[in-house]
Every structure is written in C-alpha cells, then in structure tokens.
Amino acid sequence: MRAPLQATTDGRILFVTATADGLRMDEARRLRRKDYYWGPSASDTWQGVPSLVQALRLRGRESGLPQKIYLFPPPRVETRKLMDRFAAEVLVLPRNERWREALSTALLGDWCEPLLRTGRLPDTALGALKAEARAVHRQLMPVWRRRTRHGRVLSLDADLGGLSLYELVSVEVDYLAHTAGGVFEDERLNRVLRGLDQAERQVVFAYAEGLGTSWAEAAASVGVAEPEAFGERVRRKVHRLVGEQRRRAAQRCPRSPAT
C-alpha cells in the first residue's frame, strides 16, 4: 500500500511505500483511491497508517503547505489533537503545551532528510524525531526545571496546586537539589516524600516540573493507570501530609507567655 506525499511541478505524484524497515519513495501519474492512505478518518484516527507516514503528514501540516499538496481531504480534526495522539501513541511523549511546541519544531527538522536525499527513510527516523523533540523541550524548559548531572533542580516556586515547595523548606534555601537517590536538603520535604510511594512521588515531581497543567496530566505523563483518579488521590495525600507537618511544627514551637 502506498501513501501520497506531494505533487511535483510537472504533474507527477510522489508516493511513499511501506517496506519492512521503513519507507521508500515512489511515483505515479495516476491515483487509485484503493492504493493510498486517505488521511484522518471520521473517527479522528489514522488506523492502519504507518507511523512514519503520520509523522510526514504532520510535518506537512506544520510547514504550512496547502493541504492539497499532501493530498489530504478537508481536515476533519485539528492539528493539535492529531499531534497529541501521535506524541502519546507513537513517540510516547507527554502531552502539554511545551511538549507540543517541542514536537512541532522537531517535525520541521532534518529527521526525514534521508527520504529526500536517497529515496528511503528507515524506521529509526522516528527515534531521531523523538530525540530532537526531547532536545527542543529541554531548551524550552526554565533552568530550574532542567535535569542536572546529579538529578534535578526544582524552584521553590514550583506550583503543586495551591501549595509550593517553598512552604515545605526553610526560607534560607533558594533551590532544592534533587539527587538521584531522591533525597532533598530539607528533612521536612523528605518526610513528606517518604509518605508517598514511588509512583506518587513521580507524579509530584512531574507536576512540579511542569509536565502537566493539572495533577491528572502529571499522572498521565508518568504513565499510571487511570491518571485522573490517581492524580486527585496524590493531590489530596500531599495536602494531608503537608498539614501534618505544619501541625507538628506548630506543636514544637514554644508559645510565647501570656501577657
């Protein structure tokens, strides 16, 4: 089965044909509908369309070329929804605004250059596309949310849904160095984290690092089942643990004598 890629100036149609290890460029002067993949279906999926073809079509949309050049029917689904589905199901990347921007930029890169140069595109091109998306995403991340050699650095202003890391640590500390072992410089934060299991801690870190705009999205970004319910459970548990820390801290603080 072939998929139309674009039309040339002399009227030829360039196709890509799925092979055992990727795609091969071909051409034909006559179109037969049964020969090619017809773009997004009414159910907003590309069922049966090879992943590389999906990537090339998204590249066409992101490049701003007229849809007729890529032989799409009138778009039934907005590019953003197709991009999110491709990111989640093919590249296994998180879905949020920053990742969407990173993938959009990566799609316009040179990951598919071998197809134009040699007429063939190996399956490994998807790995190159994913690596480029990750590299762009890192460039878009604020410095305090980037990974370091020893782990992560989190800003004290990192939002946890009405709660910030600043509320858990001493005011003298400007940044939290999250080591590879998951140990922070402030013991109060460590006590809160010890009250969470591994999956719950991953959701907290994902939320603090901006991998989701909600607890549900943060849970989805780390791949847990039923992310909406799991994210809400983590949110409630974190607030409960923080409340316990505050109560204990208040009990330890000596009260000023009554006047």
C-alpha positions in Angstrom: 0.0 0.0 0.0 1.2 3.5 -0.8 0.7 6.9 0.7 0.8 10.1 -1.4 3.4 12.5 -0.2 3.3 15.5 -2.5 2.8 16.7 -6.1 5.7 17.8 -8.3 5.6 20.8 -10.7 5.4 18.5 -13.7 2.3 16.8 -12.5 3.8 13.6 -11.0 2.7 12.4 -7.7 5.3 11.3 -5.2 4.4 8.4 -3.0 6.0 6.6 -0.1 5.6 2.9 0.1 5.8 1.0 3.3 8.7 -1.5 3.4 9.9 -4.0 6.0 12.3 -1.4 7.6 10.7 1.9 6.8 9.5 3.8 3.7 10.6 4.0 0.1 9.7 6.9 -2.2 7.9 6.1 -5.4 6.0 8.0 -8.1 2.8 7.5 -10.2 0.8 9.6 -12.6 -2.5 8.0 -11.8 -4.2 7.9 -8.5 -6.4 5.0 -7.4 -8.1 5.5 -4.1 -7.5 1.9 -3.0 -3.8 2.4 -3.5 -3.2 5.1 -0.8 -3.9 6.1 2.7 -6.6 8.8 2.7 -5.8 10.9 5.8 -7.7 11.3 9.0 -10.9 9.3 9.2 -14.2 10.5 10.7 -13.2 8.8 13.9 -10.2 11.1 14.0 -7.7 8.3 13.8 -5.1 7.1 11.2 -6.0 3.5 11.6 -3.5 1.3 9.7 -1.4 4.3 8.6 2.4 3.7 9.3 3.8 5.9 12.0 6.4 7.4 9.6 3.6 8.4 7.2 1.7 10.0 10.1 4.9 12.0 11.0 5.4 13.1 7.4 1.8 14.3 7.2 2.1 16.2 10.5 5.2 17.8 9.1 3.2 18.9 6.1 0.6 20.5 8.3 3.2 22.2 10.5 5.1 23.5 7.5 2.0 25.4 6.4 1.8 23.8 2.9 -1.7 23.7 1.3 -3.4 20.5 2.3 -3.9 19.6 -1.4 -0.1 19.3 -1.8 -0.2 16.5 0.7 -3.5 15.2 -0.8 -5.4 15.5 2.5 -9.2 15.8 2.3 -10.5 18.8 4.2 -9.2 18.4 7.7 -11.8 16.9 10.0 -9.6 17.0 13.0 -7.5 19.9 14.3 -3.7 19.5 14.1 -3.4 19.9 17.8 -5.4 16.8 18.5 -3.6 14.8 15.9 -0.3 16.0 17.3 -1.2 14.9 20.9 -2.3 11.5 19.7 0.9 11.0 17.7 3.0 12.1 20.7 1.2 9.8 23.1 0.7 6.7 20.9 3.8 6.7 18.6 6.6 8.7 20.4 5.3 8.0 23.9 5.9 11.6 25.0 3.9 13.7 27.5 1.1 16.0 26.2 1.1 19.6 27.2 1.8 23.0 25.6 5.6 22.9 26.0 5.9 19.4 24.6 3.5 20.3 21.7 5.7 23.2 20.8 8.8 21.0 21.0 7.3 18.3 18.7 6.1 20.9 16.3 9.6 22.3 16.0 11.2 18.9 15.7 8.9 17.8 12.9 10.3 20.6 10.8 13.9 19.4 11.4 16.0 17.2 9.3 14.9 13.8 10.7 13.4 12.9 7.3 16.2 14.2 5.2 17.3 10.7 4.0 13.9 10.3 2.2 14.6 13.3 0.1 18.2 12.5 -0.4 18.2 8.8 -1.0 14.5 8.0 -1.5 14.4 5.8 1.6 13.5 6.5 5.3 14.3 3.9 7.9 12.1 3.2 10.9 14.9 4.6 13.1 13.9 8.1 11.9 11.2 8.1 14.5 13.9 7.7 17.1 15.7 10.7 15.7 12.4 12.7 15.7 11.8 11.8 19.3 15.4 12.7 20.3 15.0 16.1 18.6 11.7 16.7 20.4 13.3 16.0 23.7 16.3 18.3 22.9 13.9 21.1 21.9 11.8 20.5 25.0 14.9 20.8 27.2 15.8 24.1 25.6 12.3 25.4 26.3 12.4 24.4 30.0 13.3 27.1 32.6 16.8 26.5 34.1 15.3 25.5 37.5 13.3 22.7 35.9 16.1 21.1 34.0 17.8 17.9 35.0 21.4 18.1 36.2 24.2 15.6 36.3 23.2 14.6 39.8 19.4 14.7 39.4 17.1 17.7 39.2 16.9 21.3 40.5 13.5 22.4 41.5 12.5 26.0 42.1 10.9 26.8 45.4 8.1 28.5 43.5 7.2 25.2 41.7 3.5 25.0 41.9 1.8 22.0 43.4 -1.7 23.1 43.0 -2.2 25.7 45.7 0.9 24.6 47.5 4.6 25.4 46.7 7.8 23.7 47.7 8.7 27.0 49.5 6.1 26.1 52.1 7.9 22.9 52.9 11.5 24.1 53.3 13.5 26.7 55.1 13.5 30.2 53.7 17.3 30.3 53.5 17.4 27.7 50.8 16.9 29.1 47.3 16.9 25.8 45.4 16.3 22.2 46.1 18.9 19.9 44.7 17.0 16.7 44.0 19.7 14.0 43.9 19.5 10.8 42.0 18.5 9.0 45.2 15.5 11.2 45.7 16.9 13.0 48.8 16.4 16.7 49.3 18.4 19.1 51.5 15.5 19.8 53.8 14.3 17.0 56.1 10.7 18.2 56.2 10.3 17.7 52.5 11.9 14.3 52.8 9.3 13.3 55.5 6.5 14.3 53.2 8.0 12.3 50.3 8.5 9.3 52.5 4.8 9.3 53.0 4.3 8.7 49.3 5.0 5.5 47.3 7.3 5.6 44.2 4.5 6.3 41.7 3.1 9.1 43.8 6.5 10.7 44.1 6.9 10.6 40.4 3.6 12.4 40.0 4.7 15.1 42.4 7.9 15.7 40.6 6.2 15.7 37.2 3.7 18.3 38.5 6.5 20.4 40.0 8.5 20.2 36.7 5.6 21.4 34.6 5.0 18.1 32.8 1.3 18.7 33.2 -1.0 21.6 33.9 -3.1 19.5 36.3 -2.5 16.6 38.7 -4.3 14.3 36.2 -1.9 15.4 33.4 1.1 14.9 35.6 -0.1 11.4 36.4 -0.6 10.7 32.7 2.9 11.9 31.9 4.4 9.2 34.1 2.2 6.5 32.7 0.0 5.5 35.6 -3.4 3.8 35.1 -6.5 6.0 35.5 -4.5 9.2 35.7 -7.4 11.4 36.7 -8.3 9.4 39.8 -4.6 8.8 40.6 -3.7 12.4 40.3 -6.5 13.5 42.5 -5.5 11.0 45.1 -1.9 12.2 45.1 -3.1 15.8 45.4 -5.2 15.0 48.5 -2.4 12.9 50.0 0.2 15.6 49.6 -2.0 18.3 51.2 -2.8 15.9 54.1 0.9 15.2 54.7 1.8 18.9 54.5 -1.0 19.6 57.0 0.5 17.0 59.4 4.0 18.6 59.0 2.5 22.1 59.8 0.7 20.8 62.9 3.9 19.1 64.2 5.9 22.2 63.6 3.4 24.3 65.5 3.5 21.9 68.4 7.3 22.1 68.6 7.4 25.9 68.6 7.2 27.2 72.1 4.3 29.5 72.7 5.1 33.0 73.9 4.0 33.5 77.6 0.7 35.2 78.1 0.9 38.8 79.0 
